[in-house]
Amino acid sequence: MFDIGFSELLVIGIVALVVIGPERLPKVARTVGHLLGRMQRYVNDVKSDINREMQLEELRRLQAQVVESARTLESSVRQELDAARSTFAGIGQDAQHALDALQDAPEAPAAPAPAATAEAESPAALPPAAPAAIRPRSIDQTTPVA
């Protein structure tokens, strides 16, 4: 911290011995050691407080970003939900109008029943059979139908 070498410490020690005297030097050295320890603890406490405040400020900024992202997401979800509601409301109204139109329409006269003839029972009058690819298969069939 101060770049004090051994020779400089030796000079300081000799001056302190001459000025303070040999009887009080151990007591003064002990007091100086305690004061230096207190000073180091105080500096470390200040450093940790500053670091804590910096981390707290960073967390506050992060919280503000998360809140802003949540608000943006909420507004976009609300817009999509409102759009879906209006679409479904329009579809519901269209369906209701169509149902009302069907109920208000006059009923069509019943079609006369076809006469039972030999032509109606002929195989040509029956609907064609479904192709093999469309025909439903039973569960136990394992080979594909070609």
N, C-alpha and C positions, 0 to 999 in steps of 0.2 A: 504494500500500500504506500509506504513512504520511502522505500528503498534505503533502509538503515542497515549498514553493514556491522560486522562484529567490532571493528575498530571504533566506530562511532558510538556503539553501545558501551564499550569499555571507557571511553572518554566521559560519557554521561554518568556512568557508575562512579568514577573517581571524583567527578565534580560533586555528585550527590553525597558521597562519603565525606568530603571535605566540608560542604556547606551544612548538611544535616547532622552529621556526627555519627559515630558507630553505634551509639545507644539507641537512637531513634530511627535509624535506617531500616531495620526489619519491619517496624510498625508502619512506616511510611510506604515501604514497598508493598506490604499487604494491602493497605488502603488504596494505593494506586491500582493494584491488581483487581480489587473489588470494583473500583470505579470503571476500569476498562471493561470488565465483564458485564457490568450493568449497561455501559454504552453499546457494547456489541449486541446484547439482548434487545435493547431499545431499537437499534438500527434494523435488526432482523424482524422485530415486530412491525416496524413501519413498512419494510419491504413486503412482508406477508399481507399487511392490510392493503397496500397498493395493488398487489397481485390479485387479491380477493375482489377488490373493487373493479379491476379490469375484467376479470372473469364474469362478475355480476353484470357489468355493462354489456359484455358480449352476449350473455344469456338473454338480456332484455332485448337486444337487437334481433336475436334469433327468434324470440317469442313474438316480436312484432311482425317478422316475416311470416311466421307460421299462421298468425292470426289473419294477416292480409291474404295469404293463400287460401285459408279456410273461407274467408268472406267471398273471394273470387269464385271458389268452387261452389259455394252455396248459391250465389247469384246465378251461375250458369245452370246449376241443377234446377233452380226455380224457373228459369226461363224455359228450359226444355220441358219441365213438367207442365207449365202453363200452355206451351205449344201443343203438347200431347192432349191435354184436357180440351183445348179448343178443337183439335182435330176430332177427338172422340165425340165431343158435343155436336159437331157438324154432321158426323156420320149418324149419330143417334137421331138428330132432327131429320135427316134425309130418310132414314129407315121409318121414322114415325110418319112422315109425309107419304111415303110409299104405302105403308100399312093403311093409313086413312084413305088413300086413293083406292086401294083394293076393297076396302069395306064400303065405300060410297059408290063404287061402280055397280051398274045393274048386272044381275046374274045372267050368264049366257044360257040360251035354251039348251036343254039336254040333247045330245046327239042321238039319232035313232040307233038302236041296237043292230049290228050287222046280222044279216040272214045267215043261218047255218047252212052252209053248202059244202059240197065235197071239196071245192077249191080251198076253203079256209082250213081244212084239216090236212091239206097236202103238205109234204115236206118243204116245198118251195115257199110256202107262206110263213114258215117258222123262221125265227131269227137265226143267222148263221152261228155256228159253234165258235167259241173263243179259240184263238190260235194256241198252240201247245206252249209257247213261251209265256202266255198270259194266264193259262190255266193254273189254278192253285194246286200246290203239291201237298201231299200229306207229310207229316213230320218225319216219318221213318224213311222217306225216300232220300237217298244220299247221292244219287247220280243226277247231274244237271239235265234238264230237258232241252233237247236241241230243236 
